[in-house]
Amino acid sequence: MSRVKRGPKRAQKRKKVLKRSSGFFGTKSNAYRMAKQAVDRAGKFATRDRRQKKRQFRSLWIVRINAAVHEHGLSYNRFVQGLKLAGCELDRKVLAQLAAGEDKQPFANLVDLARQALEKVDRAAPAKA
């Protein structure tokens, strides 16, 4: 079997890694071996954090909705339960935007809708003795 000399392919491979590591501190931006390690590590964090970003935004939306709902005298879980009973399919992102928006009336209407749906169910359920 003949010997393979990588030639330009090796240079291209290294150039790609060094380009991705530009902006890293010290040796990690210009020494290939260190740059490769840093790029691999950064890639792991990027993959992990793409998932975590979704979790963190959902938590933020829930906190914002909870704060706005408490102003109307309702808890978050009762509000979400009321919306489900009312058949409202708005997601938490949209609810948080409405809660944090300048105009408070649309969100107040949603709270009233949820409250009405909850009252309907509470009236229909038999009283426990």
C-alpha positions in Angstrom: 0.0 0.0 0.0 1.3 3.4 -0.9 2.1 6.1 1.7 -0.3 9.0 1.9 1.0 12.5 2.5 -1.9 14.7 3.5 -0.6 17.9 2.0 -3.1 20.6 1.7 -5.9 18.6 3.5 -3.9 18.8 6.8 -3.5 22.6 6.4 -7.2 23.0 5.7 -8.2 20.9 8.7 -6.0 22.9 11.0 -7.1 26.2 9.5 -10.7 25.3 10.2 -10.0 24.6 13.8 -7.9 27.7 14.3 -10.6 29.8 12.7 -13.2 28.5 15.1 -10.8 29.2 18.0 -10.1 32.8 17.0 -11.0 35.1 20.0 -10.0 32.5 22.6 -7.5 33.6 25.2 -3.7 33.0 24.8 -2.3 29.8 23.3 -5.8 28.4 22.8 -6.3 30.7 19.8 -3.1 30.0 17.9 -1.5 26.7 18.9 -3.3 23.9 17.0 -3.2 21.2 19.8 -4.6 23.6 22.5 -7.0 25.2 20.0 -8.4 21.8 19.1 -9.0 21.0 22.8 -10.6 24.4 23.4 -12.9 24.1 20.3 -14.0 20.6 21.4 -14.8 21.8 24.9 -16.7 24.8 23.6 -18.7 22.6 21.3 -19.8 20.4 24.2 -20.9 23.5 26.2 -22.7 24.9 23.1 -24.6 21.6 22.7 -25.5 21.4 26.4 -26.5 25.1 26.6 -28.8 24.9 23.6 -31.0 22.6 25.6 -30.6 24.6 28.8 -31.7 27.8 27.1 -35.1 26.3 26.4 -35.5 25.3 30.1 -34.3 28.7 31.4 -36.7 30.6 29.1 -39.6 28.4 30.2 -38.8 29.2 33.8 -38.6 32.9 33.1 -42.0 32.9 31.3 -43.6 31.0 34.3 -42.2 33.6 36.8 -43.5 36.5 34.7 -46.9 34.9 34.3 -47.1 34.1 38.0 -46.2 37.7 39.0 -48.9 39.1 36.7 -51.5 36.5 37.8 -50.9 37.3 41.5 -51.8 40.9 40.8 -55.2 39.7 39.8 -55.6 37.5 42.9 -55.0 34.1 41.4 -52.2 31.6 41.5 -50.3 30.4 38.5 -51.4 26.8 38.7 -55.1 27.8 39.0 -54.7 30.2 36.1 -53.2 27.5 33.8 -55.9 25.0 34.9 -58.6 27.6 34.2 -57.1 28.3 30.7 -57.1 24.6 29.9 -60.7 24.2 31.1 -61.7 27.2 28.9 -60.0 25.6 25.9 -57.4 28.4 25.5 -54.3 27.1 23.8 -51.9 30.0 24.2 -48.4 28.9 25.2 -46.4 30.3 28.0 -44.2 32.5 25.7 -47.3 34.4 24.4 -48.8 34.5 27.9 -45.6 36.0 29.3 -45.5 38.6 26.5 -49.1 39.6 27.3 -48.3 39.7 31.0 -45.3 42.0 30.5 -46.8 44.1 27.8 -47.8 47.8 28.1 -51.5 47.1 27.6 -52.7 45.1 30.6 -56.3 44.6 29.4 -55.8 41.5 27.2 -54.1 39.6 30.0 -56.8 40.7 32.4 -59.4 39.3 30.0 -57.5 36.0 30.0 -57.5 35.9 33.8 -61.3 36.5 33.8 -61.7 33.8 31.3 -59.7 31.3 33.5 -61.6 32.4 36.6 -65.0 31.9 34.9 -64.0 28.4 33.7 -62.8 27.5 37.2 -66.1 28.7 38.8 -68.1 26.7 36.4 -66.2 23.5 37.3 -66.4 24.3 41.1 -70.2 24.8 40.8 -70.6 21.5 38.9 -68.5 19.5 41.4 -70.5 18.1 44.3 -69.7 19.6 47.7 -67.6 17.3 49.9 -69.1 16.6 53.4 
